[in-house]
């Protein structure tokens, strides 16, 4: 048994949690549950970030003292995690005594390292980020690159951390540990930050009063980001040097979205280097969850109505959709129509119907789970596939490919459906074939038990429901073939994913998704068309690819991120004419390596005798969806 420590960011309490927070926390939950299933000793942290000027302001706006405001907000997060079946081991609050004392101990160690000095600071400050925006990120308009809000000019006496001193050691760490930051796009981003040079950072604020005082100069409050990062250690009892701290630190994986990797993969490790403490093993970032292609925004009213979807489809369908539909490192657009489609196809049809069908046949033909005695065609293939599914699942989870992990399990689900079909098991009730029928049904039920184990980290309630219906009194979490006892009285086969009321659905679904599917060849169902994520993008640069006369390597800006794409347009466009052009791209095409060059998406073009890039009649904001 090995220790496994996984964390989410601690979320700011100046707003209520939304689907973006839910996504990160569900991902971390699936990972924590998966490691528990493997028998590891897991510690799973989530929590809230309660200090700083923004929280202070939110408390003032709400007419409450900061602590009272935090005491009101924290339970809203706790309540949501309960509703989403999150299995955290600690809900961390930065206003807790344990955190305060731990943070003071860490700050003292940081000060003693000699890498903290006093200086004055002036610069353009973003309040929502609570940071000075470095010169190189500044635009002429002086707006925050993240929040798009005007920056304030601020002058302060601050304490600084000598981050610049750790540049070389960080670079070395990145090179020696290629998986330290995952996925590669984020790693490369940070490597280029490192290449361009790190500046020392201010770690205190004298203009802020809601926070933890610096133990070496109580006039100053520690910068909220520096304080927040320490929570990952203070939560374990760093302050008292506890056994728990020694068991779980360093963390195995810090999970977050791509907005805060710099803090986690540059500043946090440098702080740990200064204090001679071990670094987290991995910093892993997923993309943005968007709504109609746009960033979620309270002020602009762009939100995902997860409550309605959970109410309509159930929690597990929501969890399944998030984990199955989105490719982990990339942005993903939340679409209720896709949740509906996944519910019907994967959950109700593939899995739910299989369980019902098999239980129905057992109930009709046997008193209880029959003994497998007569082996035949396909049996060995099924048992072998069960084991390979376990191995493949492990591989995918270890690379955070939750979508492929679930697809792997569903390949097995569909194989069992085929097994039932191929063996025509319902025709074997005659005396001479009944023992074969019993064996096939036993195998199908054992496969369902096996599947329930594999899906339990992702959709735990469903996993339990399946085992209950099979007749198991207690959840059997072992993925070894043949553990299903003979003689259990199986359930009657209540549908685990009942049909969703169509009338109710019609009000909620866009009309198209309830249209009957086109059967003719060459026609594509609307739902399939919707799978394509077509977006407006801008070419930033274009370069030839050595040894590939027809190809160009493009750097493309999708508004929320930059991507590299390979396009077969070199014979028709000179590279130097392409920068600045708006194009239409397929954003969710599986990444591919073309002539040794990675391509993350595809640029669309009319392709006949000549090749002409597809564009819109007039320019539109980058990232706009094409439908
Ligand atoms: O940054 N899509 O807190 P925060 C996906 N307190 N994930 C999203 C998202 C979206 N649209 N919106 C938010 C902070 N998230 C600091 C962290 S940690 C020491 C301190 C998730 O409330 C995602 O995990 O702004 C992102 O990194 C995090 O919420 C930011 O949460």
Boltz pocket constraint, residues with backbone or C-beta under 6 A from the ligand:
constraints:
  - pocket:
      binder: B
      contacts: [[A, 8], [A, 9], [A, 10], [A, 11], [A, 12], [A, 13], [A, 19], [A, 20], [A, 21], [A, 23], [A, 24], [A, 49], [A, 225], [A, 228], [A, 229], [A, 230], [A, 255], [A, 256], [A, 257], [A, 258], [A, 259], [A, 260], [A, 287], [A, 288], [A, 289], [A, 290], [A, 295], [A, 296]]
      max_distance: 6.0
